[in-house]
Amino acid sequence: MTDLKPILQSRSVWSSLVGIVCLTASVFGVETRLIDQGALAEALLQVATGISFVGSIIFRVTATSQLRPK
């Protein structure tokens, strides 16, 4: 892992950002007007959060480049 790349080119960073957005939406009780079932919206947010965090771990483990500040 000797290559360097900007932080925003990292799949791990983007996956973690998606997870943070989903978690924040869940904490603040984001509701959609189009989906009448609150439980469905909550479940989808939790699934997206879990997938994004698992993805960030996998992407970081398989990474071939180190991150560098912009």
Residue, then its C-alpha position, 0 to 999 in steps of 0.5 A: m500500500t504505497d500509492l496515495k490518493p485523495i480522501l474523497q476518492s476512497r470508497s471506504v470514506w464514501s461508504s462511511l458518509v452514507g452510513i452517517v447520513c442514514l444514521t442521522a436520518s434515523v436518529f432525527g426520525v426522518e419520515t417520508r410523505l410518500i411511504d405511509q408505513g413508518a416501520l418500513a422507512e425505519a427498516l430501510l434506513q437501518v439496512a442502508t446503515g448496516i450495508s454502508f458500514v460493512g462496505s466501508i470495512i470491506f473497502r478499507v481492508t481491500a484498499t491498495s492506496q493510502l489516503r492523503p490530505k487534499 
